Amino acid sequence: MTDGFVLLSEVSGTVPIGEAITNILSNPLSIVLLLFGGLLTAFAVGTMAYMVAAGLLAGVSAE
């Protein structure tokens, strides 16, 4: 158990952030997944904001 953790920390320590980003950007599938995740997040945030705004407007008009 501890051997795997030590190995993981050693491996993650040897890979610079820039190289990791380059590896991600060099893989087309990961780019698609990142874009898709970004779109889903933006849609979810927009939907929540719309719901809150609609709820506030409904509350204001009800009074």
CHARMM-style PDB file with segment names, atoms N, HN, CA, C and O in Angstrom:
ATOM      1  N   MET     1       0.833  -1.197   0.000  1.00  0.00      PROA
ATOM      2  CA  MET     1       0.000   0.000   0.000  1.00  0.00      PROA
ATOM      3  C   MET     1       0.872   1.254   0.000  1.00  0.00      PROA
ATOM      4  O   MET     1       0.689   2.160  -0.812  1.00  0.00      PROA
ATOM      5  N   THR     2       1.816   1.280   0.923  1.00  0.00      PROA
ATOM      6  HN  THR     2       1.965   0.544   1.583  1.00  0.00      PROA
ATOM      7  CA  THR     2       2.681   2.465   0.986  1.00  0.00      PROA
ATOM      8  C   THR     2       3.620   2.516  -0.213  1.00  0.00      PROA
ATOM      9  O   THR     2       3.987   3.603  -0.660  1.00  0.00      PROA
ATOM     10  N   ASP     3       4.017   1.352  -0.744  1.00  0.00      PROA
ATOM     11  HN  ASP     3       3.720   0.470  -0.381  1.00  0.00      PROA
ATOM     12  CA  ASP     3       4.903   1.338  -1.900  1.00  0.00      PROA
ATOM     13  C   ASP     3       4.235   2.025  -3.101  1.00  0.00      PROA
ATOM     14  O   ASP     3       4.870   2.795  -3.821  1.00  0.00      PROA
ATOM     15  N   GLY     4       2.968   1.737  -3.297  1.00  0.00      PROA
ATOM     16  HN  GLY     4       2.452   1.111  -2.711  1.00  0.00      PROA
ATOM     17  CA  GLY     4       2.252   2.368  -4.400  1.00  0.00      PROA
ATOM     18  C   GLY     4       2.150   3.860  -4.215  1.00  0.00      PROA
ATOM     19  O   GLY     4       2.258   4.619  -5.178  1.00  0.00      PROA
ATOM     20  N   PHE     5       1.939   4.296  -2.965  1.00  0.00      PROA
ATOM     21  HN  PHE     5       1.851   3.680  -2.183  1.00  0.00      PROA
ATOM     22  CA  PHE     5       1.832   5.729  -2.703  1.00  0.00      PROA
ATOM     23  C   PHE     5       3.164   6.434  -2.953  1.00  0.00      PROA
ATOM     24  O   PHE     5       3.209   7.510  -3.549  1.00  0.00      PROA
ATOM     25  N   VAL     6       4.247   5.807  -2.488  1.00  0.00      PROA
ATOM     26  HN  VAL     6       4.209   4.933  -2.004  1.00  0.00      PROA
ATOM     27  CA  VAL     6       5.577   6.393  -2.701  1.00  0.00      PROA
ATOM     28  C   VAL     6       5.882   6.456  -4.188  1.00  0.00      PROA
ATOM     29  O   VAL     6       6.396   7.458  -4.684  1.00  0.00      PROA
ATOM     30  N   LEU     7       5.562   5.375  -4.900  1.00  0.00      PROA
ATOM     31  HN  LEU     7       5.145   4.561  -4.497  1.00  0.00      PROA
ATOM     32  CA  LEU     7       5.803   5.345  -6.339  1.00  0.00      PROA
ATOM     33  C   LEU     7       5.009   6.445  -7.038  1.00  0.00      PROA
ATOM     34  O   LEU     7       5.520   7.123  -7.929  1.00  0.00      PROA
ATOM     35  N   LEU     8       3.755   6.613  -6.623  1.00  0.00      PROA
ATOM     36  HN  LEU     8       3.340   6.062  -5.899  1.00  0.00      PROA
ATOM     37  CA  LEU     8       2.904   7.634  -7.228  1.00  0.00      PROA
ATOM     38  C   LEU     8       3.475   9.026  -6.991  1.00  0.00      PROA
ATOM     39  O   LEU     8       3.512   9.850  -7.905  1.00  0.00      PROA
ATOM     40  N   SER     9       3.920   9.288  -5.766  1.00  0.00      PROA
ATOM     41  HN  SER     9       3.890   8.619  -5.023  1.00  0.00      PROA
ATOM     42  CA  SER     9       4.461  10.605  -5.464  1.00  0.00      PROA
ATOM     43  C   SER     9       5.769  10.840  -6.221  1.00  0.00      PROA
ATOM     44  O   SER     9       6.047  11.956  -6.658  1.00  0.00      PROA
ATOM     45  N   GLU    10       6.569   9.783  -6.373  1.00  0.00      PROA
ATOM     46  HN  GLU    10       6.343   8.875  -6.018  1.00  0.00      PROA
ATOM     47  CA  GLU    10       7.809   9.931  -7.129  1.00  0.00      PROA
ATOM     48  C   GLU    10       7.523  10.220  -8.597  1.00  0.00      PROA
ATOM     49  O   GLU    10       8.155  11.086  -9.202  1.00  0.00      PROA
ATOM     50  N   VAL    11       6.574   9.495  -9.159  1.00  0.00      PROA
ATOM     51  HN  VAL    11       6.061   8.792  -8.667  1.00  0.00      PROA
ATOM     52  CA  VAL    11       6.242   9.686 -10.574  1.00  0.00      PROA
ATOM     53  C   VAL    11       5.661  11.081 -10.795  1.00  0.00      PROA
ATOM     54  O   VAL    11       6.059  11.777 -11.729  1.00  0.00      PROA
ATOM     55  N   SER    12       4.718  11.494  -9.938  1.00  0.00      PROA
ATOM     56  HN  SER    12       4.394  10.929  -9.179  1.00  0.00      PROA
ATOM     57  CA  SER    12       4.092  12.800 -10.118  1.00  0.00      PROA
ATOM     58  C   SER    12       5.100  13.918  -9.876  1.00  0.00      PROA
ATOM     59  O   SER    12       4.955  15.012 -10.421  1.00  0.00      PROA
ATOM     60  N   GLY    13       6.116  13.651  -9.065  1.00  0.00      PROA
ATOM     61  HN  GLY    13       6.233  12.762  -8.622  1.00  0.00      PROA
ATOM     62  CA  GLY    13       7.120  14.670  -8.806  1.00  0.00      PROA
ATOM     63  C   GLY    13       8.067  14.862  -9.972  1.00  0.00      PROA
ATOM     64  O   GLY    13       8.650  15.934 -10.133  1.00  0.00      PROA
ATOM     65  N   THR    14       8.225  13.811 -10.800  1.00  0.00      PROA
ATOM     66  HN  THR    14       7.751  12.941 -10.669  1.00  0.00      PROA
ATOM     67  CA  THR    14       9.175  13.897 -11.904  1.00  0.00      PROA
ATOM     68  C   THR    14       8.564  14.499 -13.158  1.00  0.00      PROA
ATOM     69  O   THR    14       9.300  14.875 -14.072  1.00  0.00      PROA
ATOM     70  N   VAL    15       7.233  14.604 -13.232  1.00  0.00      PROA
ATOM     71  HN  VAL    15       6.636  14.299 -12.490  1.00  0.00      PROA
ATOM     72  CA  VAL    15       6.583  15.148 -14.426  1.00  0.00      PROA
ATOM     73  C   VAL    15       6.258  16.620 -14.199  1.00  0.00      PROA
ATOM     74  O   VAL    15       5.436  16.945 -13.343  1.00  0.00      PROA
ATOM     75  N   PRO    16       6.896  17.513 -14.957  1.00  0.00      PROA
ATOM     76  CA  PRO    16       6.588  18.943 -14.805  1.00  0.00      PROA
ATOM     77  C   PRO    16       5.168  19.259 -15.284  1.00  0.00      PROA
ATOM     78  O   PRO    16       4.593  18.527 -16.090  1.00  0.00      PROA
ATOM     79  N   ILE    17       4.621  20.354 -14.777  1.00  0.00      PROA
ATOM     80  HN  ILE    17       5.088  20.948 -14.123  1.00  0.00      PROA
ATOM     81  CA  ILE    17       3.255  20.731 -15.166  1.00  0.00      PROA
ATOM     82  C   ILE    17       3.172  20.999 -16.667  1.00  0.00      PROA
ATOM     83  O   ILE    17       2.217  20.586 -17.326  1.00  0.00      PROA
ATOM     84  N   GLY    18       4.172  21.688 -17.198  1.00  0.00      PROA
ATOM     85  HN  GLY    18       4.948  22.023 -16.663  1.00  0.00      PROA
ATOM     86  CA  GLY    18       4.158  22.014 -18.627  1.00  0.00      PROA
ATOM     87  C   GLY    18       4.125  20.776 -19.496  1.00  0.00      PROA
ATOM     88  O   GLY    18       3.423  20.733 -20.506  1.00  0.00      PROA
ATOM     89  N   GLU    19       4.896  19.760 -19.096  1.00  0.00      PROA
ATOM     90  HN  GLU    19       5.466  19.795 -18.276  1.00  0.00      PROA
ATOM     91  CA  GLU    19       4.918  18.518 -19.873  1.00  0.00      PROA
ATOM     92  C   GLU    19       3.573  17.814 -19.794  1.00  0.00      PROA
ATOM     93  O   GLU    19       3.109  17.242 -20.780  1.00  0.00      PROA
ATOM     94  N   ALA    20       2.947  17.853 -18.629  1.00  0.00      PROA
ATOM     95  HN  ALA    20       3.324  18.317 -17.827  1.00  0.00      PROA
ATOM     96  CA  ALA    20       1.637  17.227 -18.474  1.00  0.00      PROA
ATOM     97  C   ALA    20       0.608  17.927 -19.361  1.00  0.00      PROA
ATOM     98  O   ALA    20      -0.216  17.272 -20.000  1.00  0.00      PROA
ATOM     99  N   ILE    21       0.660  19.256 -19.397  1.00  0.00      PROA
ATOM    100  HN  ILE    21       1.329  19.788 -18.878  1.00  0.00      PROA
ATOM    101  CA  ILE    21      -0.267  20.020 -20.243  1.00  0.00      PROA
ATOM    102  C   ILE    21      -0.020  19.691 -21.710  1.00  0.00      PROA
ATOM    103  O   ILE    21      -0.962  19.529 -22.486  1.00  0.00      PROA
ATOM    104  N   THR    22       1.264  19.592 -22.086  1.00  0.00      PROA
ATOM    105  HN  THR    22       2.029  19.723 -21.455  1.00  0.00      PROA
ATOM    106  CA  THR    22       1.597  19.253 -23.472  1.00  0.00      PROA
ATOM    107  C   THR    22       1.065  17.876 -23.833  1.00  0.00      PROA
ATOM    108  O   THR    22       0.551  17.674 -24.933  1.00  0.00      PROA
ATOM    109  N   ASN    23       1.188  16.919 -22.901  1.00  0.00      PROA
ATOM    110  HN  ASN    23       1.606  17.083 -22.007  1.00  0.00      PROA
ATOM    111  CA  ASN    23       0.672  15.568 -23.160  1.00  0.00      PROA
ATOM    112  C   ASN    23      -0.836  15.589 -23.353  1.00  0.00      PROA
ATOM    113  O   ASN    23      -1.368  14.890 -24.215  1.00  0.00      PROA
ATOM    114  N   ILE    24      -1.524  16.394 -22.548  1.00  0.00      PROA
ATOM    115  HN  ILE    24      -1.092  16.962 -21.848  1.00  0.00      PROA
ATOM    116  CA  ILE    24      -2.986  16.475 -22.673  1.00  0.00      PROA
ATOM    117  C   ILE    24      -3.364  17.101 -24.012  1.00  0.00      PROA
ATOM    118  O   ILE    24      -4.258  16.608 -24.700  1.00  0.00      PROA
ATOM    119  N   LEU    25      -2.681  18.196 -24.383  1.00  0.00      PROA
ATOM    120  HN  LEU    25      -1.955  18.597 -23.824  1.00  0.00      PROA
ATOM    121  CA  LEU    25      -3.033  18.906 -25.614  1.00  0.00      PROA
ATOM    122  C   LEU    25      -2.630  18.134 -26.863  1.00  0.00      PROA
ATOM    123  O   LEU    25      -3.174  18.375 -27.941  1.00  0.00      PROA
ATOM    124  N   SER    26      -1.684  17.210 -26.731  1.00  0.00      PROA
ATOM    125  HN  SER    26      -1.243  17.014 -25.855  1.00  0.00      PROA
ATOM    126  CA  SER    26      -1.263  16.437 -27.901  1.00  0.00      PROA
ATOM    127  C   SER    26      -2.229  15.283 -28.180  1.00  0.00      PROA
ATOM    128  O   SER    26      -2.133  14.628 -29.218  1.00  0.00      PROA
ATOM    129  N   ASN    27      -3.162  15.035 -27.253  1.00  0.00      PROA
ATOM    130  HN  ASN    27      -3.240  15.567 -26.410  1.00  0.00      PROA
ATOM    131  CA  ASN    27      -4.123  13.946 -27.444  1.00  0.00      PROA
ATOM    132  C   ASN    27      -5.473  14.543 -27.851  1.00  0.00      PROA
ATOM    133  O   ASN    27      -6.107  15.224 -27.045  1.00  0.00      PROA
ATOM    134  N   PRO    28      -5.922  14.302 -29.084  1.00  0.00      PROA
ATOM    135  CA  PRO    28      -7.180  14.907 -29.554  1.00  0.00      PROA
ATOM    136  C   PRO    28      -8.383  14.536 -28.682  1.00  0.00      PROA
ATOM    137  O   PRO    28      -9.263  15.364 -28.447  1.00  0.00      PROA
ATOM    138  N   LEU    29      -8.417  13.284 -28.204  1.00  0.00      PROA
ATOM    139  HN  LEU    29      -7.702  12.611 -28.396  1.00  0.00      PROA
ATOM    140  CA  LEU    29      -9.562  12.843 -27.410  1.00  0.00      PROA
ATOM    141  C   LEU    29      -9.673  13.642 -26.117  1.00  0.00      PROA
ATOM    142  O   LEU    29     -10.770  14.015 -25.702  1.00  0.00      PROA
ATOM    143  N   SER    30      -8.536  13.903 -25.484  1.00  0.00      PROA
ATOM    144  HN  SER    30      -7.644  13.600 -25.821  1.00  0.00      PROA
ATOM    145  CA  SER    30      -8.574  14.651 -24.234  1.00  0.00      PROA
ATOM    146  C   SER    30      -9.017  16.097 -24.481  1.00  0.00      PROA
ATOM    147  O   SER    30      -9.677  16.697 -23.633  1.00  0.00      PROA
ATOM    148  N   ILE    31      -8.652  16.658 -25.649  1.00  0.00      PROA
ATOM    149  HN  ILE    31      -8.116  16.170 -26.338  1.00  0.00      PROA
ATOM    150  CA  ILE    31      -9.100  18.020 -25.979  1.00  0.00      PROA
ATOM    151  C   ILE    31     -10.618  18.035 -26.112  1.00  0.00      PROA
ATOM    152  O   ILE    31     -11.286  18.932 -25.597  1.00  0.00      PROA
ATOM    153  N   VAL    32     -11.160  17.029 -26.810  1.00  0.00      PROA
ATOM    154  HN  VAL    32     -10.617  16.301 -27.228  1.00  0.00      PROA
ATOM    155  CA  VAL    32     -12.614  16.948 -26.989  1.00  0.00      PROA
ATOM    156  C   VAL    32     -13.304  16.815 -25.636  1.00  0.00      PROA
ATOM    157  O   VAL    32     -14.326  17.453 -25.384  1.00  0.00      PROA
ATOM    158  N   LEU    33     -12.734  15.976 -24.764  1.00  0.00      PROA
ATOM    159  HN  LEU    33     -11.904  15.457 -24.969  1.00  0.00      PROA
ATOM    160  CA  LEU    33     -13.341  15.777 -23.443  1.00  0.00      PROA
ATOM    161  C   LEU    33     -13.286  17.064 -22.626  1.00  0.00      PROA
ATOM    162  O   LEU    33     -14.237  17.390 -21.915  1.00  0.00      PROA
ATOM    163  N   LEU    34     -12.168  17.802 -22.725  1.00  0.00      PROA
ATOM    164  HN  LEU    34     -11.396  17.538 -23.303  1.00  0.00      PROA
ATOM    165  CA  LEU    34     -12.060  19.070 -22.003  1.00  0.00      PROA
ATOM    166  C   LEU    34     -13.096  20.071 -22.509  1.00  0.00      PROA
ATOM    167  O   LEU    34     -13.753  20.742 -21.713  1.00  0.00      PROA
ATOM    168  N   LEU    35     -13.245  20.173 -23.833  1.00  0.00      PROA
ATOM    169  HN  LEU    35     -12.712  19.628 -24.480  1.00  0.00      PROA
ATOM    170  CA  LEU    35     -14.227  21.101 -24.403  1.00  0.00      PROA
ATOM    171  C   LEU    35     -15.638  20.698 -24.001  1.00  0.00      PROA
ATOM    172  O   LEU    35     -16.458  21.542 -23.639  1.00  0.00      PROA
ATOM    173  N   PHE    36     -15.913  19.392 -24.068  1.00  0.00      PROA
ATOM    174  HN  PHE    36     -15.247  18.706 -24.362  1.00  0.00      PROA
ATOM    175  CA  PHE    36     -17.244  18.901 -23.717  1.00  0.00      PROA
ATOM    176  C   PHE    36     -17.549  19.187 -22.251  1.00  0.00      PROA
ATOM    177  O   PHE    36     -18.653  19.611 -21.911  1.00  0.00      PROA
ATOM    178  N   GLY    37     -16.563  18.951 -21.386  1.00  0.00      PROA
ATOM    179  HN  GLY    37     -15.666  18.607 -21.663  1.00  0.00      PROA
ATOM    180  CA  GLY    37     -16.737  19.239 -19.962  1.00  0.00      PROA
ATOM    181  C   GLY    37     -16.961  20.720 -19.726  1.00  0.00      PROA
ATOM    182  O   GLY    37     -17.782  21.103 -18.893  1.00  0.00      PROA
ATOM    183  N   GLY    38     -16.234  21.555 -20.456  1.00  0.00      PROA
ATOM    184  HN  GLY    38     -15.567  21.244 -21.133  1.00  0.00      PROA
ATOM    185  CA  GLY    38     -16.413  22.997 -20.317  1.00  0.00      PROA
ATOM    186  C   GLY    38     -17.801  23.436 -20.751  1.00  0.00      PROA
ATOM    187  O   GLY    38     -18.427  24.274 -20.102  1.00  0.00      PROA
ATOM    188  N   LEU    39     -18.282  22.862 -21.857  1.00  0.00      PROA
ATOM    189  HN  LEU    39     -17.773  22.181 -22.384  1.00  0.00      PROA
ATOM    190  CA  LEU    39     -19.624  23.208 -22.334  1.00  0.00      PROA
ATOM    191  C   LEU    39     -20.685  22.775 -21.343  1.00  0.00      PROA
ATOM    192  O   LEU    39     -21.631  23.516 -21.072  1.00  0.00      PROA
ATOM    193  N   LEU    40     -20.529  21.567 -20.797  1.00  0.00      PROA
ATOM    194  HN  LEU    40     -19.761  20.966 -21.016  1.00  0.00      PROA
ATOM    195  CA  LEU    40     -21.498  21.077 -19.813  1.00  0.00      PROA
ATOM    196  C   LEU    40     -21.509  21.969 -18.575  1.00  0.00      PROA
ATOM    197  O   LEU    40     -22.569  22.289 -18.037  1.00  0.00      PROA
ATOM    198  N   THR    41     -20.325  22.362 -18.132  1.00  0.00      PROA
ATOM    199  HN  THR    41     -19.463  22.102 -18.569  1.00  0.00      PROA
ATOM    200  CA  THR    41     -20.237  23.220 -16.943  1.00  0.00      PROA
ATOM    201  C   THR    41     -20.893  24.571 -17.210  1.00  0.00      PROA
ATOM    202  O   THR    41     -21.654  25.071 -16.381  1.00  0.00      PROA
ATOM    203  N   ALA    42     -20.595  25.162 -18.373  1.00  0.00      PROA
ATOM    204  HN  ALA    42     -19.977  24.756 -19.046  1.00  0.00      PROA
ATOM    205  CA  ALA    42     -21.190  26.458 -18.715  1.00  0.00      PROA
ATOM    206  C   ALA    42     -22.710  26.350 -18.800  1.00  0.00      PROA
ATOM    207  O   ALA    42     -23.425  27.243 -18.345  1.00  0.00      PROA
ATOM    208  N   PHE    43     -23.198  25.264 -19.380  1.00  0.00      PROA
ATOM    209  HN  PHE    43     -22.617  24.539 -19.750  1.00  0.00      PROA
ATOM    210  CA  PHE    43     -24.641  25.069 -19.498  1.00  0.00      PROA
ATOM    211  C   PHE    43     -25.288  24.930 -18.128  1.00  0.00      PROA
ATOM    212  O   PHE    43     -26.353  25.493 -17.874  1.00  0.00      PROA
ATOM    213  N   ALA    44     -24.628  24.167 -17.236  1.00  0.00      PROA
ATOM    214  HN  ALA    44     -23.763  23.710 -17.443  1.00  0.00      PROA
ATOM    215  CA  ALA    44     -25.177  23.969 -15.893  1.00  0.00      PROA
ATOM    216  C   ALA    44     -25.209  25.285 -15.122  1.00  0.00      PROA
ATOM    217  O   ALA    44     -26.199  25.602 -14.463  1.00  0.00      PROA
ATOM    218  N   VAL    45     -24.118  26.048 -15.208  1.00  0.00      PROA
ATOM    219  HN  VAL    45     -23.313  25.790 -15.743  1.00  0.00      PROA
ATOM    220  CA  VAL    45     -24.069  27.330 -14.495  1.00  0.00      PROA
ATOM    221  C   VAL    45     -25.119  28.286 -15.061  1.00  0.00      PROA
ATOM    222  O   VAL    45     -25.800  28.979 -14.306  1.00  0.00      PROA
ATOM    223  N   GLY    46     -25.248  28.324 -16.376  1.00  0.00      PROA
ATOM    224  HN  GLY    46     -24.695  27.761 -16.990  1.00  0.00      PROA
ATOM    225  CA  GLY    46     -26.246  29.196 -16.998  1.00  0.00      PROA
ATOM    226  C   GLY    46     -27.654  28.805 -16.612  1.00  0.00      PROA
ATOM    227  O   GLY    46     -28.493  29.669 -16.355  1.00  0.00      PROA
ATOM    228  N   THR    47     -27.922  27.514 -16.567  1.00  0.00      PROA
ATOM    229  HN  THR    47     -27.241  26.812 -16.776  1.00  0.00      PROA
ATOM    230  CA  THR    47     -29.253  27.035 -16.176  1.00  0.00      PROA
ATOM    231  C   THR    47     -29.560  27.421 -14.732  1.00  0.00      PROA
ATOM    232  O   THR    47     -30.670  27.852 -14.420  1.00  0.00      PROA
ATOM    233  N   MET    48     -28.568  27.264 -13.851  1.00  0.00      PROA
ATOM    234  HN  MET    48     -27.666  26.914 -14.105  1.00  0.00      PROA
ATOM    235  CA  MET    48     -28.765  27.628 -12.443  1.00  0.00      PROA
ATOM    236  C   MET    48     -29.040  29.122 -12.317  1.00  0.00      PROA
ATOM    237  O   MET    48     -29.938  29.536 -11.585  1.00  0.00      PROA
ATOM    238  N   ALA    49     -28.261  29.928 -13.036  1.00  0.00      PROA
ATOM    239  HN  ALA    49     -27.531  29.591 -13.631  1.00  0.00      PROA
ATOM    240  CA  ALA    49     -28.455  31.383 -12.976  1.00  0.00      PROA
ATOM    241  C   ALA    49     -29.848  31.753 -13.487  1.00  0.00      PROA
ATOM    242  O   ALA    49     -30.506  32.631 -12.929  1.00  0.00      PROA
ATOM    243  N   TYR    50     -30.293  31.077 -14.553  1.00  0.00      PROA
ATOM    244  HN  TYR    50     -29.758  30.364 -15.006  1.00  0.00      PROA
ATOM    245  CA  TYR    50     -31.619  31.341 -15.097  1.00  0.00      PROA
ATOM    246  C   TYR    50     -32.706  30.974 -14.095  1.00  0.00      PROA
ATOM    247  O   TYR    50     -33.674  31.714 -13.924  1.00  0.00      PROA
ATOM    248  N   MET    51     -32.546  29.832 -13.434  1.00  0.00      PROA
ATOM    249  HN  MET    51     -31.760  29.230 -13.572  1.00  0.00      PROA
ATOM    250  CA  MET    51     -33.520  29.400 -12.434  1.00  0.00      PROA
ATOM    251  C   MET    51     -33.590  30.392 -11.270  1.00  0.00      PROA
ATOM    252  O   MET    51     -34.675  30.747 -10.810  1.00  0.00      PROA
ATOM    253  N   VAL    52     -32.425  30.833 -10.802  1.00  0.00      PROA
ATOM    254  HN  VAL    52     -31.543  30.546 -11.175  1.00  0.00      PROA
ATOM    255  CA  VAL    52     -32.397  31.796  -9.696  1.00  0.00      PROA
ATOM    256  C   VAL    52     -33.055  33.103 -10.115  1.00  0.00      PROA
ATOM    257  O   VAL    52     -33.845  33.673  -9.362  1.00  0.00      PROA
ATOM    258  N   ALA    53     -32.731  33.584 -11.322  1.00  0.00      PROA
ATOM    259  HN  ALA    53     -32.089  33.121 -11.933  1.00  0.00      PROA
ATOM    260  CA  ALA    53     -33.319  34.834 -11.808  1.00  0.00      PROA
ATOM    261  C   ALA    53     -34.836  34.690 -11.962  1.00  0.00      PROA
ATOM    262  O   ALA    53     -35.590  35.587 -11.587  1.00  0.00      PROA
ATOM    263  N   ALA    54     -35.276  33.556 -12.517  1.00  0.00      PROA
ATOM    264  HN  ALA    54     -34.663  32.827 -12.822  1.00  0.00      PROA
ATOM    265  CA  ALA    54     -36.713  33.338 -12.695  1.00  0.00      PROA
ATOM    266  C   ALA    54     -37.403  33.262 -11.341  1.00  0.00      PROA
ATOM    267  O   ALA    54     -38.508  33.782 -11.179  1.00  0.00      PROA
ATOM    268  N   GLY    55     -36.767  32.623 -10.373  1.00  0.00      PROA
ATOM    269  HN  GLY    55     -35.870  32.201 -10.505  1.00  0.00      PROA
ATOM    270  CA  GLY    55     -37.349  32.539  -9.036  1.00  0.00      PROA
ATOM    271  C   GLY    55     -37.444  33.903  -8.376  1.00  0.00      PROA
ATOM    272  O   GLY    55     -38.439  34.216  -7.722  1.00  0.00      PROA
ATOM    273  N   LEU    56     -36.403  34.719  -8.550  1.00  0.00      PROA
ATOM    274  HN  LEU    56     -35.595  34.465  -9.082  1.00  0.00      PROA
ATOM    275  CA  LEU    56     -36.432  36.063  -7.971  1.00  0.00      PROA
ATOM    276  C   LEU    56     -37.518  36.904  -8.632  1.00  0.00      PROA
ATOM    277  O   LEU    56     -38.252  37.625  -7.956  1.00  0.00      PROA
ATOM    278  N   LEU    57     -37.619  36.809  -9.966  1.00  0.00      PROA
ATOM    279  HN  LEU    57     -37.023  36.224 -10.516  1.00  0.00      PROA
ATOM    280  CA  LEU    57     -38.644  37.577 -10.675  1.00  0.00      PROA
ATOM    281  C   LEU    57     -40.032  37.121 -10.256  1.00  0.00      PROA
ATOM    282  O   LEU    57     -40.923  37.951 -10.077  1.00  0.00      PROA
ATOM    283  N   ALA    58     -40.233  35.826 -10.097  1.00  0.00      PROA
ATOM    284  HN  ALA    58     -39.510  35.151 -10.242  1.00  0.00      PROA
ATOM    285  CA  ALA    58     -41.534  35.307  -9.682  1.00  0.00      PROA
ATOM    286  C   ALA    58     -41.846  35.784  -8.263  1.00  0.00      PROA
ATOM    287  O   ALA    58     -42.991  36.112  -7.952  1.00  0.00      PROA
ATOM    288  N   GLY    59     -40.838  35.820  -7.418  1.00  0.00      PROA
ATOM    289  HN  GLY    59     -39.908  35.554  -7.671  1.00  0.00      PROA
ATOM    290  CA  GLY    59     -41.047  36.280  -6.047  1.00  0.00      PROA
ATOM    291  C   GLY    59     -41.393  37.758  -5.997  1.00  0.00      PROA
ATOM    292  O   GLY    59     -42.242  38.183  -5.214  1.00  0.00      PROA
ATOM    293  N   VAL    60     -40.728  38.535  -6.841  1.00  0.00      PROA
ATOM    294  HN  VAL    60     -40.039  38.189  -7.477  1.00  0.00      PROA
ATOM    295  CA  VAL    60     -40.987  39.975  -6.857  1.00  0.00      PROA
ATOM    296  C   VAL    60     -42.382  40.257  -7.420  1.00  0.00      PROA
ATOM    297  O   VAL    60     -43.114  41.090  -6.885  1.00  0.00      PROA
ATOM    298  N   SER    61     -42.749  39.560  -8.502  1.00  0.00      PROA
ATOM    299  HN  SER    61     -42.155  38.883  -8.936  1.00  0.00      PROA
ATOM    300  CA  SER    61     -44.047  39.816  -9.123  1.00  0.00      PROA
ATOM    301  C   SER    61     -45.196  39.308  -8.255  1.00  0.00      PROA
ATOM    302  O   SER    61     -46.322  39.791  -8.371  1.00  0.00      PROA
ATOM    303  N   ALA    62     -44.915  38.331  -7.380  1.00  0.00      PROA
ATOM    304  HN  ALA    62     -44.000  37.939  -7.286  1.00  0.00      PROA
ATOM    305  CA  ALA    62     -45.973  37.781  -6.538  1.00  0.00      PROA
ATOM    306  C   ALA    62     -46.343  38.747  -5.415  1.00  0.00      PROA
ATOM    307  O   ALA    62     -47.461  38.716  -4.901  1.00  0.00      PROA
ATOM    308  N   GLU    63     -45.396  39.601  -5.042  1.00  0.00      PROA
ATOM    309  HN  GLU    63     -44.488  39.625  -5.459  1.00  0.00      PROA
ATOM    310  CA  GLU    63     -45.692  40.489  -3.903  1.00  0.00      PROA
ATOM    311  C   GLU    63     -46.458  41.738  -4.295  1.00  0.00      PROA
ATOM    312  OT1 GLU    63     -46.770  42.566  -3.439  1.00  0.00      PROA
TER     313      GLU     63
END
